[in-house]
């Protein structure tokens, strides 16, 4: 099976950055502890756009991605993030070339 990836951009409501970032930290703790098939789960503030956050997510395969979506910490993040985000854009990627971590989890 091949790896799969997502690029997700959240545009936050004014003043929501701190609360959203805390929500992200909580989600990352769960990902680190419970998701060996999630190879990369990284979030950053977009330079020059303080109300935007960009996630890059890399999964060992589609089953790892599906397992990620079923996790309680992910369900909590998705539910709560709606309070802080006014727009969410998701691009599904099929990695085909580049330097990626090993798919073995």
N, CA, C and O atoms as a printed pandas DataFrame, in Angstrom:
     atom_number atom_name residue_name chain_id  residue_number  x_coord  y_coord  z_coord
0              1         N          UNK        A               1    0.846   -1.194    0.000
1              2        CA          UNK        A               1    0.000    0.000    0.000
2              3         C          UNK        A               1    0.880    1.243    0.000
3              4         O          UNK        A               1    2.007    1.221    0.495
4              5         N          UNK        A               2    0.363    2.303   -0.549
5              6        CA          UNK        A               2    1.166    3.517   -0.629
6              7         C          UNK        A               2    0.742    4.526    0.441
7              8         O          UNK        A               2   -0.384    4.525    0.938
8              9         N          UNK        A               3    1.694    5.371    0.760
9             10        CA          UNK        A               3    1.435    6.419    1.742
10            11         C          UNK        A               3    0.403    7.392    1.185
11            12         O          UNK        A               3    0.226    7.515   -0.027
12            13         N          UNK        A               4   -0.271    8.079    2.100
13            14        CA          UNK        A               4   -1.175    9.150    1.680
14            15         C          UNK        A               4   -0.938   10.352    2.587
15            16         O          UNK        A               4   -0.449   10.208    3.708
16            17         N          UNK        A               5   -1.281   11.515    2.104
17            18        CA          UNK        A               5   -1.003   12.747    2.844
18            19         C          UNK        A               5   -2.144   13.736    2.667
19            20         O          UNK        A               5   -2.935   13.656    1.728
20            21         N          UNK        A               6   -2.196   14.673    3.609
21            22        CA          UNK        A               6   -3.154   15.769    3.557
22            23         C          UNK        A               6   -2.418   17.072    3.803
23            24         O          UNK        A               6   -1.421   17.116    4.525
24            25         N          UNK        A               7   -2.916   18.113    3.204
25            26        CA          UNK        A               7   -2.507   19.470    3.525
26            27         C          UNK        A               7   -3.808   20.190    3.883
27            28         O          UNK        A               7   -4.719   20.288    3.061
28            29         N          UNK        A               8   -3.883   20.690    5.115
29            30        CA          UNK        A               8   -5.125   21.304    5.605
30            31         C          UNK        A               8   -4.822   22.728    6.068
31            32         O          UNK        A               8   -3.903   22.958    6.854
32            33         N          UNK        A               9   -5.609   23.674    5.569
33            34        CA          UNK        A               9   -5.447   25.076    5.968
34            35         C          UNK        A               9   -6.696   25.515    6.724
35            36         O          UNK        A               9   -7.813   25.446    6.211
36            37         N          UNK        A              10   -6.478   25.966    7.950
37            38        CA          UNK        A              10   -7.546   26.535    8.765
38            39         C          UNK        A              10   -7.395   28.046    8.759
39            40         O          UNK        A              10   -6.310   28.558    9.035
40            41         N          UNK        A              11   -8.451   28.758    8.451
41            42        CA          UNK        A              11   -8.491   30.205    8.615
42            43         C          UNK        A              11   -9.312   30.458    9.871
43            44         O          UNK        A              11  -10.495   30.126    9.937
44            45         N          UNK        A              12   -8.661   31.055   10.870
45            46        CA          UNK        A              12   -9.273   31.218   12.188
46            47         C          UNK        A              12  -10.013   32.540   12.319
47            48         O          UNK        A              12   -9.711   33.517   11.633
48            49         N          UNK        A              13  -10.982   32.543   13.212
49            50        CA          UNK        A              13  -11.671   33.781   13.557
50            51         C          UNK        A              13  -10.689   34.678   14.315
51            52         O          UNK        A              13   -9.778   34.182   14.978
52            53         N          UNK        A              14  -10.871   35.972   14.217
53            54        CA          UNK        A              14  -10.015   36.910   14.947
54            55         C          UNK        A              14  -10.009   36.573   16.433
55            56         O          UNK        A              14  -11.063   36.373   17.037
56            57         N          UNK        A              15   -8.826   36.512   17.011
57            58        CA          UNK        A              15   -8.681   36.254   18.440
58            59         C          UNK        A              15   -8.751   34.799   18.843
59            60         O          UNK        A              15   -8.676   34.496   20.034
60            61         N          UNK        A              16   -8.893   33.883   17.894
61            62        CA          UNK        A              16   -9.060   32.463   18.225
62            63         C          UNK        A              16   -7.758   31.672   18.204
63            64         O          UNK        A              16   -7.756   30.485   18.531
64            65         N          UNK        A              17   -6.657   32.303   17.829
65            66        CA          UNK        A              17   -5.402   31.584   17.639
66            67         C          UNK        A              17   -4.919   30.823   18.859
67            68         O          UNK        A              17   -4.551   29.654   18.750
68            69         N          UNK        A              18   -4.915   31.462   20.010
69            70        CA          UNK        A              18   -4.389   30.825   21.214
70            71         C          UNK        A              18   -5.209   29.590   21.598
71            72         O          UNK        A              18   -4.638   28.547   21.917
72            73         N          UNK        A              19   -6.521   29.694   21.572
73            74        CA          UNK        A              19   -7.387   28.567   21.923
74            75         C          UNK        A              19   -7.252   27.441   20.901
75            76         O          UNK        A              19   -7.216   26.267   21.268
76            77         N          UNK        A              20   -7.178   27.797   19.627
77            78        CA          UNK        A              20   -7.008   26.779   18.582
78            79         C          UNK        A              20   -5.681   26.065   18.758
79            80         O          UNK        A              20   -5.618   24.839   18.660
80            81         N          UNK        A              21   -4.621   26.814   19.016
81            82        CA          UNK        A              21   -3.300   26.213   19.178
82            83         C          UNK        A              21   -3.258   25.258   20.362
83            84         O          UNK        A              21   -2.569   24.239   20.303
84            85         N          UNK        A              22   -3.974   25.563   21.428
85            86        CA          UNK        A              22   -4.040   24.652   22.571
86            87         C          UNK        A              22   -4.784   23.377   22.180
87            88         O          UNK        A              22   -4.397   22.281   22.585
88            89         N          UNK        A              23   -5.831   23.516   21.410
89            90        CA          UNK        A              23   -6.572   22.363   20.912
90            91         C          UNK        A              23   -5.667   21.480   20.044
91            92         O          UNK        A              23   -5.725   20.253   20.129
92            93         N          UNK        A              24   -4.842   22.103   19.221
93            94        CA          UNK        A              24   -3.893   21.358   18.385
94            95         C          UNK        A              24   -2.909   20.595   19.259
95            96         O          UNK        A              24   -2.635   19.423   19.003
96            97         N          UNK        A              25   -2.375   21.245   20.287
97            98        CA          UNK        A              25   -1.419   20.571   21.171
98            99         C          UNK        A              25   -2.033   19.320   21.809
99           100         O          UNK        A              25   -1.377   18.284   21.916
100          101         N          UNK        A              26   -3.279   19.426   22.225
101          102        CA          UNK        A              26   -3.967   18.269   22.803
102          103         C          UNK        A              26   -4.099   17.147   21.768
103          104         O          UNK        A              26   -3.879   15.979   22.089
104          105         N          UNK        A              27   -4.451   17.490   20.549
105          106        CA          UNK        A              27   -4.596   16.482   19.488
106          107         C          UNK        A              27   -3.258   15.815   19.199
107          108         O          UNK        A              27   -3.193   14.599   19.017
108          109         N          UNK        A              28   -2.194   16.607   19.158
109          110        CA          UNK        A              28   -0.866   16.061   18.866
110          111         C          UNK        A              28   -0.453   15.053   19.936
111          112         O          UNK        A              28    0.150   14.029   19.613
112          113         N          UNK        A              29   -0.764   15.324   21.191
113          114        CA          UNK        A              29   -0.449   14.367   22.255
114          115         C          UNK        A              29   -1.096   13.016   21.968
115          116         O          UNK        A              29   -0.456   11.976   22.117
116          117         N          UNK        A              30   -2.354   13.030   21.561
117          118        CA          UNK        A              30   -3.055   11.791   21.239
118          119         C          UNK        A              30   -2.466   11.101   20.028
119          120         O          UNK        A              30   -2.341    9.877   20.016
120          121         N          UNK        A              31   -2.101   11.860   19.009
121          122        CA          UNK        A              31   -1.496   11.292   17.806
122          123         C          UNK        A              31   -0.178   10.605   18.168
123          124         O          UNK        A              31    0.074    9.477   17.742
124          125         N          UNK        A              32    0.654   11.280   18.947
125          126        CA          UNK        A              32    1.948   10.708   19.336
126          127         C          UNK        A              32    1.783    9.428   20.146
127          128         O          UNK        A              32    2.556    8.483   19.988
128          129         N          UNK        A              33    0.790    9.400   21.001
129          130        CA          UNK        A              33    0.609    8.273   21.908
130          131         C          UNK        A              33   -0.104    7.076   21.275
131          132         O          UNK        A              33    0.178    5.932   21.632
132          133         N          UNK        A              34   -1.023    7.328   20.341
133          134        CA          UNK        A              34   -1.908    6.258   19.882
134          135         C          UNK        A              34   -1.876    5.946   18.397
135          136         O          UNK        A              34   -2.606    5.060   17.954
136          137         N          UNK        A              35   -1.060    6.635   17.606
137          138        CA          UNK        A              35   -1.161    6.474   16.152
138          139         C          UNK        A              35    0.187    6.165   15.489
139          140         O          UNK        A              35    0.806    7.058   14.910
140          141         N          UNK        A              36    0.645    4.919   15.565
141          142        CA          UNK        A              36    1.916    4.583   14.927
142          143         C          UNK        A              36    1.889    4.731   13.405
143          144         O          UNK        A              36    2.936    4.929   12.790
144          145         N          UNK        A              37    0.712    4.639   12.793
145          146        CA          UNK        A              37    0.606    4.771   11.343
146          147         C          UNK        A              37    0.555    6.206   10.852
147          148         O          UNK        A              37    0.581    6.453    9.646
148          149         N          UNK        A              38    0.481    7.171   11.792
149          150        CA          UNK        A              38    0.567    8.584   11.417
150          151         C          UNK        A              38    2.041    8.951   11.471
151          152         O          UNK        A              38    2.615    9.086   12.552
152          153         N          UNK        A              39    2.648    9.113   10.309
153          154        CA          UNK        A              39    4.088    9.323   10.213
154          155         C          UNK        A              39    4.484   10.772   10.458
155          156         O          UNK        A              39    5.523   11.048   11.058
156          157         N          UNK        A              40    3.652   11.692    9.990
157          158        CA          UNK        A              40    3.889   13.133   10.194
158          159         C          UNK        A              40    2.547   13.774   10.505
159          160         O          UNK        A              40    1.560   13.532    9.810
160          161         N          UNK        A              41    2.513   14.589   11.547
161          162        CA          UNK        A              41    1.318   15.368   11.901
162          163         C          UNK        A              41    1.849   16.694   12.416
163          164         O          UNK        A              41    2.095   16.854   13.611
164          165         N          UNK        A              42    2.023   17.634   11.513
165          166        CA          UNK        A              42    2.694   18.889   11.840
166          167         C          UNK        A              42    1.795   20.072   11.517
167          168         O          UNK        A              42    1.100   20.086   10.501
168          169         N          UNK        A              43    1.822   21.072   12.407
169          170        CA          UNK        A              43    1.018   22.270   12.218
170          171         C          UNK        A              43    1.912   23.487   12.397
171          172         O          UNK        A              43    2.779   23.511   13.270
172          173         N          UNK        A              44    1.695   24.484   11.574
173          174        CA          UNK        A              44    2.438   25.726   11.712
174          175         C          UNK        A              44    1.557   26.916   11.406
175          176         O          UNK        A              44    0.557   26.812   10.695
176          177         N          UNK        A              45    1.954   28.061   11.966
177          178        CA          UNK        A              45    1.289   29.326   11.640
178          179         C          UNK        A              45    1.843   29.792   10.302
179          180         O          UNK        A              45    3.048   29.710   10.067
180          181         N          UNK        A              46    0.988   30.270    9.439
181          182        CA          UNK        A              46    1.414   30.740    8.125
182          183         C          UNK        A              46    2.056   32.116    8.296
183          184         O          UNK        A              46    1.434   33.049    8.805
184          185         N          UNK        A              47    3.296   32.221    7.867
185          186        CA          UNK        A              47    4.028   33.478    8.012
186          187         C          UNK        A              47    3.295   34.608    7.285
187          188         O          UNK        A              47    2.933   34.473    6.116
188          189         N          UNK        A              48    3.084   35.709    7.984
189          190        CA          UNK        A              48    2.393   36.856    7.415
190          191         C          UNK        A              48    0.873   36.737    7.450
191          192         O          UNK        A              48    0.170   37.646    7.010
192          193         N          UNK        A              49    0.365   35.622    7.969
193          194        CA          UNK        A              49   -1.088   35.401    8.055
194          195         C          UNK        A              49   -1.390   34.781    9.420
195          196         O          UNK        A              49   -1.619   33.575    9.515
196          197         N          UNK        A              50   -1.390   35.599   10.474
197          198        CA          UNK        A              50   -1.493   35.061   11.835
198          199         C          UNK        A              50   -2.800   34.322   12.133
199          200         O          UNK        A              50   -2.879   33.620   13.141
200          201         N          UNK        A              51   -3.813   34.455   11.300
201          202        CA          UNK        A              51   -5.071   33.736   11.520
202          203         C          UNK        A              51   -5.142   32.443   10.709
203          204         O          UNK        A              51   -6.204   31.828   10.612
204          205         N          UNK        A              52   -4.018   32.029   10.127
205          206        CA          UNK        A              52   -4.034   30.786    9.364
206          207         C          UNK        A              52   -3.072   29.783    9.969
207          208         O          UNK        A              52   -1.986   30.129   10.434
208          209         N          UNK        A              53   -3.504   28.528    9.949
209          210        CA          UNK        A              53   -2.690   27.405   10.379
210          211         C          UNK        A              53   -2.684   26.398    9.254
211          212         O          UNK        A              53   -3.710   26.143    8.624
212          213         N          UNK        A              54   -1.516   25.826    9.007
213          214        CA          UNK        A              54   -1.367   24.849    7.943
214          215         C          UNK        A              54   -0.876   23.535    8.542
215          216         O          UNK        A              54    0.143   23.496    9.231
216          217         N          UNK        A              55   -1.610   22.468    8.271
217          218        CA          UNK        A              55   -1.232   21.130    8.718
218          219         C          UNK        A              55   -0.650   20.367    7.544
219          220         O          UNK        A              55   -1.120   20.491    6.413
220          221         N          UNK        A              56    0.374   19.578    7.820
221          222        CA          UNK        A              56    0.827   18.564    6.877
222          223         C          UNK        A              56    0.735   17.241    7.607
223          224         O          UNK        A              56    1.306   17.070    8.684
224          225         N          UNK        A              57    0.010   16.305    7.010
225          226        CA          UNK        A              57   -0.217   15.007    7.621
226          227         C          UNK        A              57    0.194   13.927    6.636
227          228         O          UNK        A              57   -0.185   13.963    5.465
228          229         N          UNK        A              58    0.978   12.959    7.121
229          230        CA          UNK        A              58    1.423   11.853    6.285
230          231         C          UNK        A              58    1.102   10.552    7.009
231          232         O          UNK        A              58    1.455   10.365    8.173
232          233         N          UNK        A              59    0.431    9.665    6.300
233          234        CA          UNK        A              59   -0.009    8.394    6.863
234          235         C          UNK        A              59    0.665    7.244    6.129
235          236         O          UNK        A              59    0.925    7.335    4.929
236          237         N          UNK        A              60    0.950    6.156    6.853
237          238        CA          UNK        A              60    1.611    4.990    6.266
238          239         C          UNK        A              60    0.801    4.426    5.100
239          240         O          UNK        A              60    1.361    3.928    4.124
240          241         N          UNK        A              61   -0.540    4.512    5.217
241          242        CA          UNK        A              61   -1.432    3.987    4.189
242          243         C          UNK        A              61   -2.856    4.449    4.500
243          244         O          UNK        A              61   -3.093    5.113    5.509
244          245         N          UNK        A              62   -3.785    4.100    3.640
245          246        CA          UNK        A              62   -5.178    4.511    3.843
246          247         C          UNK        A              62   -5.766    3.971    5.151
247          248         O          UNK        A              62   -6.464    4.716    5.840
248          249         N          UNK        A              63   -5.515    2.704    5.525
249          250        CA          UNK        A              63   -6.039    2.239    6.820
250          251         C          UNK        A              63   -5.520    3.074    8.004
251          252         O          UNK        A              63   -6.264    3.299    8.959
252          253         N          UNK        A              64   -4.283    3.527    7.960
253          254        CA          UNK        A              64   -3.752    4.382    9.036
254          255         C          UNK        A              64   -4.499    5.715    9.071
255          256         O          UNK        A              64   -4.799    6.232   10.147
256          257         N          UNK        A              65   -4.796    6.266    7.902
257          258        CA          UNK        A              65   -5.563    7.509    7.827
258          259         C          UNK        A              65   -6.967    7.304    8.398
259          260         O          UNK        A              65   -7.460    8.132    9.164
260          261         N          UNK        A              66   -7.598    6.204    8.021
261          262        CA          UNK        A              66   -8.942    5.923    8.519
262          263         C          UNK        A              66   -8.937    5.713   10.034
263          264         O          UNK        A              66   -9.857    6.150   10.726
264          265         N          UNK        A              67   -7.908    5.046   10.547
265          266        CA          UNK        A              67   -7.785    4.848   11.993
266          267         C          UNK        A              67   -7.609    6.194   12.697
267          268         O          UNK        A              67   -8.175    6.412   13.768
268          269         N          UNK        A              68   -6.834    7.086   12.108
269          270        CA          UNK        A              68   -6.650    8.435   12.647
270          271         C          UNK        A              68   -8.011    9.111   12.834
271          272         O          UNK        A              68   -8.278    9.699   13.882
272          273         N          UNK        A              69   -8.861    9.026   11.820
273          274        CA          UNK        A              69  -10.167    9.674   11.867
274          275         C          UNK        A              69  -11.103    9.114   12.921
275          276         O          UNK        A              69  -12.038    9.792   13.348
276          277         N          UNK        A              70  -10.857    7.876   13.344
277          278        CA          UNK        A              70  -11.717    7.251   14.357
278          279         C          UNK        A              70  -11.269    7.545   15.792
279          280         O          UNK        A              70  -11.994    7.231   16.736
280          281         N          UNK        A              71  -10.109    8.129   15.968
281          282        CA          UNK        A              71   -9.559    8.355   17.305
282          283         C          UNK        A              71  -10.368    9.407   18.069
283          284         O          UNK        A              71  -10.771   10.416   17.489
284          285         N          UNK        A              72  -10.610    9.180   19.368
285          286        CA          UNK        A              72  -11.366   10.156   20.173
286          287         C          UNK        A              72  -10.724   11.549   20.190
287          288         O          UNK        A              72  -11.433   12.555   20.161
288          289         N          UNK        A              73   -9.389   11.614   20.236
289          290        CA          UNK        A              73   -8.738   12.929   20.264
290          291         C          UNK        A              73   -8.919   13.670   18.937
291          292         O          UNK        A              73   -8.976   14.899   18.920
292          293         N          UNK        A              74   -9.007   12.945   17.847
293          294        CA          UNK        A              74   -9.245   13.572   16.542
294          295         C          UNK        A              74  -10.704   14.019   16.441
295          296         O          UNK        A              74  -10.977   15.120   15.963
296          297         N          UNK        A              75  -11.633   13.188   16.879
297          298        CA          UNK        A              75  -13.044   13.560   16.866
298          299         C          UNK        A              75  -13.276   14.817   17.713
299          300         O          UNK        A              75  -14.027   15.711   17.324
300          301         N          UNK        A              76  -12.624   14.868   18.869
301          302        CA          UNK        A              76  -12.723   16.049   19.743
302          303         C          UNK        A              76  -12.170   17.283   19.038
303          304         O          UNK        A              76  -12.793   18.345   19.053
304          305         N          UNK        A              77  -10.988   17.138   18.414
305          306        CA          UNK        A              77  -10.383   18.265   17.702
306          307         C          UNK        A              77  -11.309   18.774   16.599
307          308         O          UNK        A              77  -11.549   19.976   16.488
308          309         N          UNK        A              78  -11.826   17.857   15.789
309          310        CA          UNK        A              78  -12.687   18.273   14.671
310          311         C          UNK        A              78  -13.946   18.974   15.153
311          312         O          UNK        A              78  -14.382   19.956   14.554
312          313         N          UNK        A              79  -14.523   18.479   16.219
313          314        CA          UNK        A              79  -15.730   19.081   16.773
314          315         C          UNK        A              79  -15.451   20.469   17.346
315          316         O          UNK        A              79  -16.164   21.426   17.044
316          317         N          UNK        A              80  -14.426   20.571   18.162
317          318        CA          UNK        A              80  -14.104   21.835   18.829
318          319         C          UNK        A              80  -13.514   22.878   17.883
319          320         O          UNK        A              80  -13.726   24.075   18.079
320          321         N          UNK        A              81  -12.781   22.442   16.866
321          322        CA          UNK        A              81  -12.130   23.400   15.963
322          323         C          UNK        A              81  -13.146   24.270   15.231
323          324         O          UNK        A              81  -12.816   25.372   14.794
324          325         N          UNK        A              82  -14.374   23.788   15.094
325          326        CA          UNK        A              82  -15.421   24.561   14.425
326          327         C          UNK        A              82  -15.719   25.872   15.160
327          328         O          UNK        A              82  -16.192   26.837   14.558
328          329         N          UNK        A              83  -15.439   25.896   16.458
329          330        CA          UNK        A              83  -15.644   27.122   17.235
330          331         C          UNK        A              83  -14.651   28.216   16.832
331          332         O          UNK        A              83  -14.945   29.405   16.953
332          333         N          UNK        A              84  -13.498   27.812   16.360
333          334        CA          UNK        A              84  -12.390   28.744   16.132
334          335         C          UNK        A              84  -12.101   29.021   14.655
335          336         O          UNK        A              84  -11.538   30.062   14.316
336          337         N          UNK        A              85  -12.486   28.092   13.782
337          338        CA          UNK        A              85  -12.157   28.229   12.365
338          339         C          UNK        A              85  -13.358   28.732   11.580
339          340         O          UNK        A              85  -14.469   28.226   11.739
340          341         N          UNK        A              86  -13.132   29.721   10.739
341          342        CA          UNK        A              86  -14.212   30.188    9.865
342          343         C          UNK        A              86  -14.140   29.520    8.502
343          344         O          UNK        A              86  -15.102   29.558    7.735
344          345         N          UNK        A              87  -12.987   28.901    8.196
345          346        CA          UNK        A              87  -12.834   28.226    6.906
346          347         C          UNK        A              87  -11.799   27.112    7.057
347          348         O          UNK        A              87  -10.781   27.282    7.728
348          349         N          UNK        A              88  -12.074   25.976    6.428
349          350        CA          UNK        A              88  -11.143   24.857    6.414
350          351         C          UNK        A              88  -11.019   24.359    4.984
351          352         O          UNK        A              88  -12.019   24.057    4.334
352          353         N          UNK        A              89   -9.790   24.276    4.498
353          354        CA          UNK        A              89   -9.520   23.783    3.146
354          355         C          UNK        A              89   -8.650   22.540    3.253
355          356         O          UNK        A              89   -7.631   22.555    3.943
356          357         N          UNK        A              90   -9.045   21.454    2.571
357          358        CA          UNK        A              90   -8.323   20.192    2.658
358          359         C          UNK        A              90   -7.911   19.737    1.260
359          360         O          UNK        A              90   -8.739   19.646    0.354
360          361         N          UNK        A              91   -6.635   19.456    1.103
361          362        CA          UNK        A              91   -6.125   18.855   -0.128
362          363         C          UNK        A              91   -5.600   17.468    0.213
363          364         O          UNK        A              91   -4.746   17.319    1.088
364          365         N          UNK        A              92   -6.110   16.454   -0.479
365          366        CA          UNK        A              92   -5.610   15.081   -0.335
366          367         C          UNK        A              92   -4.469   14.915   -1.338
367          368         O          UNK        A              92   -4.608   15.248   -2.515
368          369         N          UNK        A              93   -3.352   14.403   -0.861
369          370        CA          UNK        A              93   -2.157   14.266   -1.685
370          371         C          UNK        A              93   -1.781   12.799   -1.842
371          372         O          UNK        A              93   -2.031   11.990   -0.948
372          373         N          UNK        A              94   -1.182   12.458   -2.974
373          374        CA          UNK        A              94   -0.592   11.138   -3.180
374          375         C          UNK        A              94    0.903   11.342   -3.362
375          376         O          UNK        A              94    1.361   11.663   -4.459
376          377         N          UNK        A              95    1.670   11.154   -2.282
377          378        CA          UNK        A              95    3.116   11.340   -2.410
378          379         C          UNK        A              95    3.682   10.410   -3.483
379          380         O          UNK        A              95    3.350    9.225   -3.529
380          381         N          UNK        A              96    4.541   10.961   -4.346
381          382        CA          UNK        A              96    5.132   10.123   -5.381
382          383         C          UNK        A              96    6.632   10.330   -5.518
383          384         O          UNK        A              96    7.327    9.477   -6.071
384          385         N          UNK        A              97    7.133   11.441   -5.025
385          386        CA          UNK        A              97    8.573   11.654   -5.070
386          387         C          UNK        A              97    8.942   12.620   -3.963
387          388         O          UNK        A              97    8.160   13.510   -3.631
388          389         N          UNK        A              98   10.107   12.459   -3.396
389          390        CA          UNK        A              98   10.562   13.343   -2.341
390          391         C          UNK        A              98   11.197   12.557   -1.214
391          392         O          UNK        A              98   11.391   11.345   -1.314
392          393         N          UNK        A              99   11.511   13.242   -0.168
393          394        CA          UNK        A              99   12.117   12.617    1.007
394          395         C          UNK        A              99   11.021   12.493    2.067
395          396         O          UNK        A              99   10.591   13.484    2.657
396          397         N          UNK        A             100   10.583   11.268    2.292
397          398        CA          UNK        A             100    9.516   10.989    3.246
398          399         C          UNK        A             100   10.017    9.981    4.256
399          400         O          UNK        A             100   10.914    9.194    3.953
400          401         N          UNK        A             101    9.440    9.992    5.479
401          402        CA          UNK        A             101    9.801    8.951    6.436
402          403         C          UNK        A             101    9.331    7.589    5.942
403          404         O          UNK        A             101    8.427    7.494    5.112
404          405         N          UNK        A             102    9.940    6.564    6.446
405          406        CA          UNK        A             102    9.586    5.204    6.075
406          407         C          UNK        A             102    8.126    4.922    6.402
407          408         O          UNK        A             102    7.611    5.409    7.409
408          409         N          UNK        A             103    7.467    4.153    5.575
409          410        CA          UNK        A             103    6.082    3.774    5.802
410          411         C          UNK        A             103    5.927    2.693    6.852
411          412         O          UNK        A             103    4.804    2.385    7.251
412          413         N          UNK        A             104    7.015    2.112    7.307
413          414        CA          UNK        A             104    6.894    1.065    8.333
414          415         C          UNK        A             104    6.656    1.711    9.672
415          416         O          UNK        A             104    7.414    2.582   10.101
416          417         N          UNK        A             105    5.590    1.278   10.336
417          418        CA          UNK        A             105    5.223    1.867   11.622
418          419         C          UNK        A             105    5.376    0.864   12.736
419          420         O          UNK        A             105    5.111    1.184   13.895
